[in-house]
Amino acid sequence: MTSFNDDRVLSEIDYLVIGRRIGKTNTVTALIRHEQAMAHVREEYQQLALRGTPITLAEWKDMRMNSWERDFLIPYLDDEALCWTVQHNLSNCSVRRANPCSTYEDALVNLLAPELMKRLQEKT
């Protein structure tokens, strides 16, 4: 894989990831952060981004990843795997619900995200 250097040469996977993560704001800082993160993502997971089909729930549950790899692969999950992952993460959040929600974190974890998940699951 080509790394970010003085010539600003990027590999195909760099273009894919940067395009998904930061859109058209290709700043040098974002590229350097991306390169630092990619140093922690194994090649086998980088190749999943290039295969052209989403990662299924069965594949996702079978993977053993570090945090960098997990963050990297989220945009490549199919809808079922993404919904499962969101539900899993929500169930492990430590934010307790106030009634009514009193903080942004409380509202997001206990009200908004669960409602969004319910609506998405009804559509799929």
N, C-alpha and C positions, 0 to 999 in steps of 0.2 A: 504494500500500500504506500502510495506517495504521501509524504507529510507536507505540512505547511512550511515553506521556507522563504528565503528572500525573493525567489522568483514567483511566489504565490501560485505554485502548482498544486492542484488538488486532484484527488482520485475521483472516480465515478461515485463511490459511496459517500465521499465528503459532500459532493453536490446534492445527492439525495437527502442526506440527513440535514444539512444546513438549510436546504430549501424547505423542509418540513418544520424545522425548529425555529428558524429566525426569519423566514420569508426572504424579502429582498434587501434586508439590512445587513449585507455582508461586510461587517466591520472587521478590522484586523483583530480586535479584542475577542469578538465572537468566534473567529476562526481559531485563535489560539486556545480558547476555552474548549472548543470542540476537539481539537487535537489532543489536549490533555485528557479529556474524558475518553476518547477513543483508545488511548493507551491502556485503559482498563477493560476494554471490550474484546473478548476473544474473537478470533477470525471466524469461527463457525457461526457466531451470532451476527457478525457483520455481513456474512454471506446471506443470511435469512432476509435481510433488507433488500438484497438484489434479486431474489428469486421470483418476484412478481406476483406471489399469492400471499394472502394474509396468513398469519399464524393462528392455528385453530386452538380451541380450548384444550383439547387432548394434548397437543404439542406443548402448550404453555404450562400445563400442570406437570408435565414430564421433565421440564427443563430445570436445571440447577444453575442459578445465576447469581452473580454478585449485584450489588445495587446499581452500579454503572450500566451493566448489561440490561437489567430490568428496565431502567429509565430509557435506555436506547431503543428497546424493542416495543415499548408501548404504542407508538404510532403505527406499528405493523400488525397489531392484533385484529382479528375479525371481531364483529360486533359481540358475539357470544363470549369470547375470551375477555374483551374489554369490560363488558357488563359484570362478568364474574369477578374480575380483578377489582373493579370499583367496589362491588359489594363486600369483597374480602377485606379491602382496606378500610371501608367504612365501619365494618364490624370490629376492627382492631383499633379504632380511634378512641382516645381517652377523653374526648370532650363530652361532658355531661350536659344534657339538655336542661336549660332554664325554661321556665314557662312564663311568659313568652321568651323566645330566643333573645338573648341580650348582647351577643357579640357576633361579628361576622363569621368567626370560626364555628360558633354554635349553630348559627343559621345554615351555614354551608353543610356541615357534617350531619346535623340532625333533622333538617327540614328540606333544604333545596336539593341536595344530591340524592337523597332517597326518593323524592318526588320525581326528579329527572330520570332516575333509574327505573322507576315504576312505569313511566310513560314510554321510555325506550323499549323496555321489555314487552310492553303491550303491542308495540309496532313490529317487533321481530318475531 
